Amino acid sequence: MIDPDLRADRAPIVWLAHLDPGAVIVSAAPDRFRDARSLERVTPTFERSAGDGSYWLVNERHGRLPVVLIGGVSAATSAAVVIPLDADFDTRVDAALRLWRIATGRPRVRPPDRLTRQRRHRLALSLRALDARLADQTYRAIAQNLFGRARVPAGPAWKTHELRDRTIRLARTGMELMQRGYLDLLRYPRFQHD
């Protein structure tokens, strides 16, 4: 169980591996790979067993790395990484390299940033706009809350103002995120909402 009193940014969140391309799927190495490393040098900060494997979160200098051990693998097992040949292959390879660096004691490199500061700000605005729309607020009221009353024109000028269009786009992005679009956030290089 996760402590419900934990702040969201402190709670150990583990996504299913097929949803999170940043998760590393670990299996037993084939017998002929005698020099394959184990994960004995890897210390999970969170561990949970499930029917389909053991889910770990490994803290490293640059963030959390989710690891899923499948097929009865333990930390002592000679390990191999399973990387599906899907659209997220490159992201999965980056995550596997991060785990390999930890397991072999190599210097760790900073993973690519998932979201720029500007994109984080836009996502925050989108979620605020979504909350307001779900509370039946008008686009004008949302714009006033997001951008300040002074920037939102009164009267007919509002109908053609760029802040109206921007507010509508933010609310739509928020709605898309709510309707499973949030999973796109896990696919960091390709997440391209405006």
Secondary structure, 3 states (H helix, E strand, C coil): CCCCCCCCCCCCCCCCCCCCCCCEEEEECCCCCCCCCCCCCCCCCEEEEECCEEEEEEEECCEEEEEEECCCCCCCCCEEEECCCCCCHHHHHHHHHHHHHHHHCCCCCCCCCCCCHHHHHHHHHHHHHHHHHHCCCCHHHHHHHHHCHHHCCCHHHHHHCHHHHHHHHHHHHHHHHHCCHHHHHHCHHHCCCC
